């Protein structure tokens, strides 16, 4: 959560929607820390990451959505860079760079290789 609060904001307020997908109970509700960051926690029975993202989408109130996971630490410039890409490519989905920090884990390495392949394939000529 601390890394999300340190993200540079492109402007205005950001809303952080945390969907707890069957984990240990978290404090629920809405907090407005008067720093331009609203945090909402939603509890749901374990249904997997896709369902958790869909729940977050339904509960979010903003115009644009950005996703991260509990095992990620977004770069402080992440949202600003995404905002710039959305402005340059209206109507397109945009994504950021993913870096595997787990080293030689089989699943994390496979995921990293797949992401790199897809980014290279779809970003030809960009």
N, C-alpha and C positions, 0 to 999 in steps of 0.2 A: 504494500500500500504506500509506503514511503516513496518508492521510486515513481509511482503515479503522481503523487503530489508535487514532485520536483520537475515534472514535464513542463517545458515552455509551451504556453498556450498561444494559439494563433490570434486570439482575441475573444473577449467575452468570457462567459462562464462555461466550464465543462462539467458534465455529469458523469460520474463513475458508477456504473451499475455492476454490482458484484452478485453473481448467481452462485450460491453455495449448493453444489450438486451432491447432496447427501453427506457432506463432510460434517465435522464437529460443528455444533451450533455457533453461529456468529451473532453479534448484536444486530438486530434488524432495525428497520426504519430509515429515516432520512436525516442526514446531518448536513448542515450548511455552515461551514467553518469560516464564512465571510472572507475567504481568500479566493473567491471565484471558483470554488470546487464543491460541487454537491455530490455526496456519496449516498447511494441507496443499496441496501443489502436485501436480496430476495432468497428465501430458502425454498428448495424443492427436493423431493425424493430423488435418489440417484437415478439418472436417466441417460447419462453420458454427455460429452461435450457438445454435440450438435443440438440436443434438446436444450441444454443450458444457454447456448448462444441464441437459439430461437426465443427462449424466455426473456433473455436480456433485450433482444430486439423489440419484443412486444411491450416491454416495460419502459424502454428508453423514450425520452421526450425530445431529443435533439434532432437536428436536420441530417447530420452525418454520423455514421457509426465507425468505430475503430475497435478491433478486438485484440486482446492479449490473454494470456493464460497465467495461472498461478505459479508456474515454473519459469516465467519470463521476467526479464528486467528491461523494460523499454529504455532506449536512449533518450536523454532529456530533450533532444531536438525532434523526436519522433512525430508528434502531432503537427508541428509546424511544417515539417517536410511533407507529410501527407496532405496537408491543406494546400501547399504550393502545387503538388501534383494534381489534386482535384481541380484547381483553378486552371491548370494548363491542359487538362484532359477531361472536360466536363462530360458527365454521363458515363464515365468509365470507372471500373473498379480499380483501385490502386492498392499497393501493398508495400511493405517495407522489407528490409533485409533481415534474414533470420540467421543467427550464428549459433551453432551447436557448441555449448560450453561443457558438455559431458564427456568429451574425448572419444573414447573408442567403444561406447555402448552400441550394441547392434541396432537397436531401434532408433536411437537418436541419430546415428550415422546414416541409416537408411532414409530417415525423414529429411535430414540435411541435404543429401544427394538428390532426392526427389524435388525438393524446393528449388535447389540451384538449377536443375534441369528445366523445370517449368518456367522459371524466371528467364532463363536464357532463350528458351523456345518462344515465349510470348513477347519478349521485349526486343526482338530482332528489329533493327532499324530505328529504335527509339533513342 
